């Protein structure tokens, strides 16, 4: 709902003649919203007319160590003077302090950025894709230094809205994932399960020593959910690196089961937003979603080791 409100307001601002838009946002979920607006504006192959910049503050404005002022100055400067987005990973950006020190702020791709620390001023990092540039602030003077080229510029597009009725259940693969948890979530009829897997995107489905029958039951219950038309997408709990389901037998077995996610990079939040976007577009057509998953719709997938 709030993603859609931001999408509509950015579109309205550009229609009124704005050259850029700044969205001030709480930092806890800012990376998710930034990814959502990137898919909304560029998932169909277009780009926004100008920069869409998310910013916030790690320290409140009544504190001497507040980062609010510099973050806002830099965000407004980038919205007004930054390069036109290409739509390839820069459809939205996050502008926040690069470190705890004053004066230097990171320009991060909204499609891949995550809050990495609960309290420090330099809390945000781009996962896998990398920093786009930085802004230096000296009083009210700003300078922009871009350090990454996002490629060829796409045509200006029209954003799409997310289906607000979609329900996605999230799970974490780990020592306490039980088969009955899967059935309990499946009984709520979510449109999909989004699982934060271990390592390269793995689930506890193997029982080589025949001493962990619950692992086999996890696989059985996931198979029941998928065979009934359910969609399962795998992300990874690791901070960096791809979901790669070809390396180990467990991952290959997951692909045989129909689990989607191979090839994803970036934080799990980006995977979740992409899943919501694709269900908004295709409904629960698992074949279409599986076909589109490896496609980089707005710069969210790059080749990494």
C-alpha positions as a Markdown table, in Angstrom:
| # | Residue | x | y | z |
|---|---|---|---|---|
| 1 | Unk | 0.0 | 0.0 | 0.0 |
| 2 | Unk | 2.7 | 2.5 | 0.9 |
| 3 | Unk | 4.9 | 1.4 | -2.0 |
| 4 | Unk | 1.9 | 2.3 | -4.3 |
| 5 | Unk | 1.4 | 5.6 | -2.6 |
| 6 | Unk | 5.1 | 6.5 | -3.2 |
| 7 | Unk | 4.9 | 5.3 | -6.8 |
| 8 | Unk | 1.8 | 7.5 | -7.5 |
| 9 | Unk | 3.4 | 10.5 | -5.8 |
| 10 | Unk | 6.6 | 10.2 | -7.8 |
| 11 | Unk | 4.7 | 9.9 | -11.0 |
| 12 | Unk | 2.6 | 13.0 | -10.1 |
| 13 | Unk | 5.7 | 15.0 | -9.2 |
| 14 | Unk | 7.3 | 14.3 | -12.6 |
| 15 | Unk | 4.1 | 15.2 | -14.4 |
| 16 | Unk | 4.1 | 18.5 | -12.6 |
| 17 | Unk | 7.6 | 19.2 | -13.9 |
| 18 | Unk | 9.9 | 18.1 | -11.1 |
| 19 | Unk | 13.4 | 17.2 | -12.3 |
| 20 | Unk | 13.9 | 14.8 | -9.4 |
| 21 | Unk | 12.1 | 13.5 | -6.3 |
| 22 | Unk | 13.3 | 13.0 | -2.7 |
| 23 | Unk | 11.6 | 10.6 | -0.4 |
| 24 | Unk | 12.4 | 10.8 | 3.3 |
| 25 | Unk | 11.9 | 7.4 | 4.8 |
| 26 | Unk | 12.5 | 5.5 | 8.0 |
| 27 | Unk | 15.8 | 3.7 | 7.7 |
| 28 | Unk | 14.6 | 0.2 | 8.8 |
| 29 | Unk | 12.6 | -0.5 | 5.7 |
| 30 | Unk | 14.1 | 2.1 | 3.3 |
| 31 | Unk | 16.0 | -0.5 | 1.2 |
| 32 | Unk | 12.8 | -2.5 | 0.6 |
| 33 | Unk | 10.8 | 0.6 | -0.5 |
| 34 | Unk | 13.7 | 1.7 | -2.8 |
| 35 | Unk | 13.7 | -1.7 | -4.4 |
| 36 | Unk | 10.0 | -1.7 | -4.9 |
| 37 | Unk | 10.0 | 1.7 | -6.7 |
| 38 | Unk | 12.9 | 0.5 | -8.9 |
| 39 | Unk | 10.8 | -2.5 | -10.1 |
| 40 | Unk | 7.7 | -0.3 | -10.5 |
| 41 | Unk | 9.5 | 2.2 | -12.7 |
| 42 | Unk | 11.9 | -0.1 | -14.6 |
| 43 | Unk | 10.6 | -3.6 | -14.4 |
| 44 | Unk | 9.0 | -3.2 | -17.8 |
| 45 | Unk | 12.2 | -1.9 | -19.4 |
| 46 | Unk | 11.8 | 1.8 | -18.8 |
| 47 | Unk | 13.2 | 4.4 | -16.5 |
| 48 | Unk | 11.9 | 7.3 | -14.4 |
| 49 | Unk | 12.2 | 10.8 | -16.0 |
| 50 | Unk | 14.7 | 11.9 | -13.3 |
| 51 | Unk | 16.4 | 10.8 | -10.1 |
| 52 | Unk | 14.3 | 9.2 | -7.3 |
| 53 | Unk | 16.3 | 9.6 | -4.1 |
| 54 | Unk | 15.6 | 7.9 | -0.7 |
| 55 | Unk | 17.2 | 9.3 | 2.4 |
| 56 | Unk | 16.6 | 9.3 | 6.2 |
| 57 | Unk | 18.6 | 9.6 | 9.4 |
| 58 | Unk | 20.2 | 7.2 | 11.8 |
| 59 | Unk | 20.4 | 9.9 | 14.5 |
| 60 | Unk | 17.4 | 12.1 | 15.3 |
| 61 | Unk | 17.7 | 15.9 | 14.5 |
| 62 | Unk | 17.7 | 16.8 | 18.2 |
| 63 | Unk | 21.1 | 15.1 | 18.7 |
| 64 | Unk | 24.4 | 16.7 | 18.1 |
| 65 | Unk | 25.5 | 13.7 | 16.1 |
| 66 | Unk | 22.5 | 13.8 | 13.8 |
| 67 | Unk | 23.1 | 12.9 | 10.2 |
| 68 | Unk | 19.7 | 14.3 | 9.1 |
| 69 | Unk | 20.9 | 17.7 | 7.7 |
| 70 | Unk | 23.7 | 16.5 | 5.5 |
| 71 | Unk | 21.7 | 13.5 | 4.3 |
| 72 | Unk | 18.8 | 15.8 | 3.2 |
| 73 | Unk | 21.1 | 18.4 | 1.6 |
| 74 | Unk | 22.9 | 15.7 | -0.4 |
| 75 | Unk | 19.7 | 14.0 | -1.4 |
| 76 | Unk | 18.1 | 17.2 | -2.7 |
| 77 | Unk | 21.3 | 18.1 | -4.5 |
| 78 | Unk | 21.4 | 14.7 | -6.3 |
| 79 | Unk | 17.7 | 14.9 | -7.1 |
| 80 | Unk | 18.3 | 18.3 | -8.8 |
| 81 | Unk | 21.8 | 17.9 | -10.3 |
| 82 | Unk | 22.5 | 14.1 | -10.5 |
| 83 | Unk | 22.6 | 12.2 | -13.7 |
| 84 | Unk | 19.5 | 11.0 | -15.4 |
| 85 | Unk | 18.8 | 7.4 | -14.4 |
| 86 | Unk | 19.4 | 4.8 | -17.0 |
| 87 | Unk | 17.0 | 2.2 | -15.4 |
| 88 | Unk | 19.8 | -0.3 | -15.0 |
| 89 | Unk | 20.2 | -0.4 | -11.3 |
| 90 | Unk | 19.9 | 3.3 | -10.7 |
| 91 | Unk | 16.1 | 3.8 | -11.1 |
| 92 | Unk | 16.1 | 4.7 | -7.4 |
| 93 | Unk | 19.1 | 5.5 | -5.2 |
| 94 | Unk | 19.7 | 5.8 | -1.5 |
| 95 | Unk | 21.8 | 8.7 | -0.3 |
| 96 | Unk | 23.2 | 8.3 | 3.3 |
| 97 | Unk | 26.5 | 8.8 | 5.1 |
| 98 | Unk | 29.4 | 6.7 | 3.9 |
| 99 | Unk | 30.8 | 6.4 | 7.4 |
| 100 | Unk | 30.4 | 8.0 | 10.8 |
| 101 | Unk | 32.3 | 11.1 | 9.7 |
| 102 | Unk | 30.7 | 14.2 | 8.2 |
| 103 | Unk | 31.1 | 15.4 | 4.7 |
| 104 | Unk | 31.0 | 12.3 | 2.5 |
| 105 | Unk | 27.8 | 10.4 | 1.5 |
| 106 | Unk | 27.2 | 7.3 | -0.5 |
| 107 | Unk | 25.0 | 7.1 | -3.6 |
| 108 | Unk | 23.7 | 3.5 | -3.5 |
| 109 | Unk | 21.5 | 1.6 | -5.9 |
| 110 | Unk | 18.1 | 1.3 | -4.4 |
| 111 | Unk | 17.7 | -2.1 | -6.0 |
| 112 | Unk | 20.4 | -3.7 | -3.9 |
| 113 | Unk | 21.0 | -1.7 | -0.7 |
| 114 | Unk | 20.6 | -2.9 | 2.9 |
| 115 | Unk | 20.8 | -1.4 | 6.4 |
| 116 | Unk | 23.8 | -3.2 | 7.8 |
| 117 | Unk | 24.1 | -1.6 | 11.2 |
| 118 | Unk | 21.3 | -0.7 | 13.7 |
| 119 | Unk | 22.8 | 2.6 | 14.9 |
| 120 | Unk | 25.9 | 3.9 | 13.1 |
| 121 | Unk | 25.6 | 6.7 | 10.6 |
| 122 | Unk | 27.3 | 4.8 | 7.8 |
| 123 | Unk | 24.7 | 2.0 | 8.1 |
| 124 | Unk | 23.9 | 1.3 | 4.4 |
| 125 | Unk | 25.8 | -0.7 | 1.9 |
| 126 | Unk | 25.0 | -2.0 | -1.6 |
| 127 | Unk | 25.0 | -5.8 | -1.7 |
| 128 | Unk | 26.9 | -7.3 | -4.6 |
| 129 | Unk | 26.2 | -4.5 | -7.1 |
| 130 | Unk | 28.4 | -1.8 | -5.4 |
| 131 | Unk | 28.3 | 1.9 | -4.7 |
| 132 | Unk | 27.3 | 4.2 | -7.6 |
| 133 | Unk | 29.1 | 7.3 | -6.4 |
| 134 | Unk | 29.5 | 9.7 | -3.5 |
| 135 | Unk | 28.5 | 13.3 | -2.7 |
| 136 | Unk | 30.8 | 15.6 | -0.8 |
| 137 | Unk | 29.1 | 18.2 | 1.4 |
| 138 | Unk | 30.8 | 21.3 | 2.7 |
| 139 | Unk | 28.3 | 23.5 | 4.3 |
| 140 | Unk | 25.6 | 24.1 | 1.6 |
| 141 | Unk | 28.1 | 23.3 | -1.2 |
| 142 | Unk | 27.9 | 19.8 | -2.8 |
| 143 | Unk | 29.8 | 17.9 | -5.4 |
| 144 | Unk | 28.8 | 14.6 | -7.1 |
| 145 | Unk | 31.4 | 12.0 | -8.0 |
| 146 | Unk | 30.0 | 9.0 | -10.0 |
| 147 | Unk | 32.2 | 5.9 | -9.8 |
| 148 | Unk | 30.1 | 3.4 | -11.7 |
| 149 | Unk | 28.6 | 3.5 | -15.1 |
| 150 | Unk | 25.1 | 1.8 | -15.3 |
| 151 | Unk | 25.1 | 1.5 | -19.1 |
| 152 | Unk | 22.8 | 2.5 | -21.9 |
| 153 | Unk | 19.8 | 4.8 | -21.0 |
| 154 | Unk | 16.4 | 3.2 | -21.4 |
| 155 | Unk | 13.3 | 5.2 | -22.6 |
| 156 | Unk | 11.2 | 6.9 | -20.0 |
| 157 | Unk | 8.5 | 4.5 | -18.8 |
| 158 | Unk | 5.3 | 4.6 | -16.9 |
| 159 | Unk | 5.3 | 2.9 | -13.5 |
| 160 | Unk | 3.1 | 0.0 | -12.6 |
| 161 | Unk | 1.5 | -0.6 | -9.2 |
| 162 | Unk | 1.8 | -3.7 | -6.9 |
| 163 | Unk | -1.2 | -5.9 | -6.3 |
| 164 | Unk | -1.9 | -5.1 | -2.6 |
| 165 | Unk | -3.9 | -8.3 | -2.1 |
| 166 | Unk | -0.8 | -10.6 | -2.5 |
| 167 | Unk | 0.3 | -12.5 | 0.5 |
| 168 | Unk | 3.9 | -13.9 | 0.7 |
| 169 | Unk | 5.0 | -16.0 | 3.7 |
| 170 | Unk | 8.6 | -15.8 | 4.7 |
| 171 | Unk | 10.6 | -18.6 | 6.4 |
| 172 | Unk | 14.2 | -19.1 | 7.5 |
| 173 | Unk | 16.0 | -22.3 | 6.8 |
| 174 | Unk | 17.8 | -23.4 | 9.9 |
| 175 | Unk | 17.9 | -25.9 | 12.8 |
| 176 | Unk | 14.4 | -25.1 | 13.9 |
| 177 | Unk | 12.6 | -25.3 | 10.5 |
| 178 | Unk | 10.0 | -28.0 | 11.0 |
| 179 | Unk | 7.8 | -29.8 | 8.4 |
| 180 | Unk | 4.7 | -28.8 | 10.4 |
| 181 | Unk | 5.7 | -25.1 | 10.1 |
| 182 | Unk | 5.5 | -25.4 | 6.3 |
| 183 | Unk | 2.0 | -27.0 | 6.5 |
| 184 | Unk | 0.9 | -24.3 | 9.0 |
| 185 | Unk | 1.9 | -21.5 | 6.6 |
| 186 | Unk | 0.6 | -23.3 | 3.6 |
| 187 | Unk | -2.8 | -23.6 | 5.3 |
| 188 | Unk | -3.1 | -19.7 | 5.3 |
| 189 | Unk | -3.1 | -19.9 | 1.4 |
| 190 | Unk | -0.2 | -17.5 | 0.7 |
| 191 | Unk | 0.5 | -16.8 | -3.0 |
| 192 | Unk | 4.1 | -17.9 | -2.4 |
| 193 | Unk | 6.7 | -19.0 | 0.2 |
| 194 | Unk | 9.9 | -16.9 | 0.3 |
| 195 | Unk | 12.6 | -18.8 | 2.1 |
| 196 | Unk | 15.9 | -17.4 | 3.4 |
| 197 | Unk | 18.1 | -20.4 | 2.7 |
| 198 | Unk | 21.6 | -21.3 | 4.1 |
| 199 | Unk | 24.8 | -20.9 | 2.0 |
| 200 | Unk | 24.1 | -20.9 | -1.7 |
| 201 | Unk | 20.3 | -21.1 | -1.0 |
| 202 | Unk | 19.8 | -24.5 | 0.7 |
| 203 | Unk | 17.1 | -26.2 | 2.7 |
| 204 | Unk | 17.5 | -29.0 | 5.3 |
| 205 | Unk | 16.1 | -31.7 | 3.1 |
| 206 | Unk | 19.0 | -34.3 | 3.2 |
| 207 | Unk | 19.1 | -37.1 | 5.7 |
| 208 | Unk | 22.3 | -39.0 | 4.7 |
| 209 | Unk | 22.8 | -40.7 | 8.2 |
| 210 | Unk | 19.1 | -41.6 | 8.5 |
| 211 | Unk | 18.9 | -39.8 | 11.8 |
| 212 | Unk | 16.9 | -36.7 | 10.8 |
| 213 | Unk | 13.6 | -37.8 | 9.4 |
| 214 | Unk | 12.2 | -34.3 | 9.8 |
| 215 | Unk | 14.4 | -33.2 | 6.9 |
| 216 | Unk | 12.7 | -35.7 | 4.6 |
| 217 | Unk | 9.4 | -34.4 | 5.9 |
| 218 | Unk | 10.4 | -30.8 | 5.0 |
| 219 | Unk | 11.0 | -31.9 | 1.5 |
| 220 | Unk | 7.7 | -33.9 | 1.4 |
| 221 | Unk | 5.6 | -31.0 | 2.6 |
| 222 | Unk | 7.2 | -28.5 | 0.2 |
| 223 | Unk | 6.5 | -30.9 | -2.6 |
| 224 | Unk | 2.9 | -31.1 | -1.5 |
| 225 | Unk | 2.7 | -27.3 | -1.5 |
| 226 | Unk | 4.3 | -26.9 | -5.0 |
| 227 | Unk | 2.2 | -29.8 | -6.5 |
| 228 | Unk | -0.9 | -28.0 | -5.3 |
| 229 | Unk | 0.2 | -24.9 | -7.3 |
| 230 | Unk | 2.3 | -23.1 | -4.6 |
| 231 | Unk | 5.3 | -21.0 | -5.5 |
| 232 | Unk | 8.5 | -21.4 | -3.5 |
| 233 | Unk | 11.4 | -18.9 | -4.0 |
| 234 | Unk | 14.8 | -19.3 | -2.4 |
| 235 | Unk | 17.1 | -16.4 | -1.3 |
| 236 | Unk | 20.2 | -16.7 | 0.9 |
| 237 | Unk | 21.0 | -15.6 | 4.4 |
| 238 | Unk | 24.6 | -14.8 | 3.5 |
| 239 | Unk | 25.4 | -11.1 | 3.0 |
| 240 | Unk | 27.1 | -11.4 | -0.3 |
| 241 | Unk | 27.1 | -13.9 | -3.2 |
| 242 | Unk | 24.5 | -15.5 | -5.5 |
| 243 | Unk | 21.9 | -18.1 | -4.9 |
| 244 | Unk | 23.5 | -21.0 | -6.8 |
| 245 | Unk | 21.5 | -24.2 | -6.9 |
| 246 | Unk | 23.7 | -26.1 | -9.3 |
| 247 | Unk | 26.8 | -26.7 | -7.1 |
| 248 | Unk | 25.5 | -29.2 | -4.6 |
| 249 | Unk | 23.1 | -32.1 | -4.9 |
| 250 | Unk | 20.8 | -30.5 | -2.4 |
| 251 | Unk | 20.4 | -27.4 | -4.6 |
| 252 | Unk | 19.9 | -29.6 | -7.7 |
| 253 | Unk | 17.2 | -31.5 | -5.9 |
| 254 | Unk | 15.5 | -28.3 | -4.9 |
| 255 | Unk | 15.4 | -27.3 | -8.6 |
| 256 | Unk | 13.8 | -30.6 | -9.5 |
| 257 | Unk | 11.2 | -29.9 | -6.9 |
| 258 | Unk | 10.3 | -26.7 | -8.7 |
| 259 | Unk | 11.9 | -24.2 | -6.3 |
| 260 | Unk | 12.8 | -20.9 | -7.9 |
| 261 | Unk | 15.7 | -18.6 | -7.1 |
| 262 | Unk | 18.8 | -19.8 | -8.9 |
| 263 | Unk | 20.9 | -16.9 | -10.1 |
| 264 | Unk | 19.6 | -14.2 | -7.6 |
| 265 | Unk | 22.1 | -11.7 | -6.1 |
| 266 | Unk | 21.6 | -8.9 | -3.6 |
| 267 | Unk | 19.8 | -8.9 | -0.3 |
| 268 | Unk | 16.7 | -11.2 | 0.4 |
| 269 | Unk | 14.6 | -8.0 | 0.4 |
| 270 | Unk | 15.2 | -7.5 | -3.3 |
| 271 | Unk | 14.2 | -11.1 | -4.0 |
| 272 | Unk | 11.0 | -10.6 | -2.0 |
| 273 | Unk | 10.1 | -7.5 | -3.9 |
| 274 | Unk | 10.8 | -9.1 | -7.2 |
| 275 | Unk | 8.6 | -12.0 | -6.3 |
| 276 | Unk | 5.8 | -9.6 | -5.4 |
| 277 | Unk | 6.3 | -7.7 | -8.6 |
| 278 | Unk | 6.1 | -10.9 | -10.8 |
| 279 | Unk | 3.0 | -12.2 | -9.0 |
| 280 | Unk | 1.4 | -8.8 | -9.5 |
| 281 | Unk | 2.1 | -9.3 | -13.2 |
| 282 | Unk | 1.6 | -13.0 | -13.8 |
| 283 | Unk | -0.5 | -14.1 | -10.9 |
| 284 | Unk | 0.6 | -17.5 | -9.5 |
| 285 | Unk | 1.7 | -18.8 | -12.9 |
| 286 | Unk | 4.9 | -20.6 | -11.7 |
| 287 | Unk | 6.1 | -21.3 | -15.2 |
| 288 | Unk | 6.1 | -17.6 | -16.1 |
| 289 | Unk | 7.7 | -16.6 | -12.8 |
| 290 | Unk | 10.4 | -19.3 | -13.2 |
| 291 | Unk | 11.1 | -18.2 | -16.7 |
| 292 | Unk | 11.4 | -14.5 | -15.8 |
| 293 | Unk | 13.4 | -15.0 | -12.6 |
| 294 | Unk | 16.9 | -15.1 | -14.2 |
| 295 | Unk | 16.1 | -11.9 | -16.2 |
| 296 | Unk | 17.6 | -8.7 | -14.8 |
| 297 | Unk | 14.5 | -6.5 | -15.0 |
| 298 | Unk | 16.0 | -3.3 | -13.6 |
| 299 | Unk | 19.6 | -4.1 | -12.9 |
| 300 | Unk | 19.1 | -6.4 | -10.0 |
| 301 | Unk | 21.1 | -9.3 | -11.4 |
| 302 | Unk | 24.8 | -9.0 | -12.3 |
| 303 | Unk | 27.5 | -11.7 | -12.8 |
| 304 | Unk | 29.5 | -12.3 | -9.6 |
| 305 | Unk | 31.5 | -15.2 | -8.3 |
